[in-house]
Amino acid sequence: MRRAKRKAAAEGRTLTSLIEDGLRAVVDERGKPSKQPRVALPISKATGGLMPGVDLTRFSDYQEMEDLEYVERLKRSK
């Protein structure tokens, strides 16, 4: 918001007029097709599942698993 206010002041216009121009630009572009081709995102073929003994209905199990992984990362970084 601060950047928008500074830009409007630098251009000698109101913040409202700056916002209106921005909205017009967004609305006008919606009808135009995208110039960039769509990129196909990779899809994981991984199989697996939860670690044995983890029950996601018990959030404490998930937190404990995260804590253990964090401690291991700390040990490796030393």
C-alpha positions as MATLAB code, in Angstrom:
seq = 'MRRAKRKAAAEGRTLTSLIEDGLRAVVDERGKPSKQPRVALPISKATGGLMPGVDLTRFSDYQEMEDLEYVERLKRSK';
ca = [
       0.000    0.000    0.000;
       2.888    2.334    0.823;
       4.471    1.665   -2.559;
       1.173    2.361   -4.315;
       0.764    5.646   -2.426;
       4.313    6.704   -3.312;
       3.767    5.818   -6.976;
       0.509    7.758   -7.128;
       2.147   10.787   -5.496;
       5.128   10.592   -7.856;
       2.753   10.571  -10.836;
       0.679   13.414   -9.376;
      -2.514   11.408   -9.131;
      -4.741    9.901   -6.483;
      -4.385    6.420   -5.087;
      -7.942    5.714   -6.224;
      -7.120    6.519   -9.849;
      -4.040    4.282   -9.684;
      -6.150    1.409   -8.318;
      -8.831    1.982  -10.976;
      -6.235    1.785  -13.756;
      -4.842   -1.419  -12.259;
      -8.284   -3.003  -12.100;
      -9.027   -2.004  -15.680;
      -5.787   -3.626  -16.832;
      -6.657   -6.873  -15.037;
     -10.229   -6.974  -16.343;
      -9.176   -6.157  -19.915;
      -6.632   -9.002  -19.940;
      -9.115  -11.665  -18.858;
     -10.731  -11.843  -22.285;
      -7.399  -12.184  -24.078;
      -5.819  -15.586  -24.497;
      -2.537  -16.096  -22.729;
       0.511  -15.514  -24.929;
       2.515  -18.101  -23.060;
       1.834  -21.778  -23.708;
       0.676  -23.789  -20.749;
       3.341  -25.829  -19.064;
       2.506  -29.402  -18.170;
       3.432  -29.923  -14.541;
       5.163  -33.147  -13.569;
       2.977  -35.727  -11.891;
       4.449  -37.894   -9.197;
       4.282  -41.624   -9.757;
       5.538  -42.307   -6.241;
       3.850  -44.904   -4.124;
       3.967  -45.287   -0.421;
       2.025  -43.778    2.344;
       2.363  -42.918    5.948;
       5.205  -44.096    8.083;
       4.249  -47.125   10.159;
       2.585  -46.124   13.389;
       1.501  -42.641   12.238;
      -2.174  -41.875   12.688;
      -3.104  -38.529   11.114;
      -6.238  -38.353   13.209;
      -3.881  -37.818   16.152;
      -2.122  -34.549   15.441;
       0.390  -35.192   18.218;
       1.823  -38.096   16.166;
       2.382  -35.780   13.231;
       3.996  -33.133   15.434;
       6.290  -35.723   16.991;
       7.387  -36.922   13.554;
       8.119  -33.328   12.484;
      10.063  -32.682   15.695;
      12.198  -35.794   15.192;
      13.014  -34.786   11.622;
      13.935  -31.290   12.808;
      16.275  -32.659   15.470;
      17.960  -34.893   12.873;
      18.491  -31.907   10.558;
      20.044  -29.952   13.441;
      22.410  -32.823   14.235;
      23.526  -33.051   10.573;
      24.165  -29.298   10.283;
      26.695  -29.288   13.156;
];
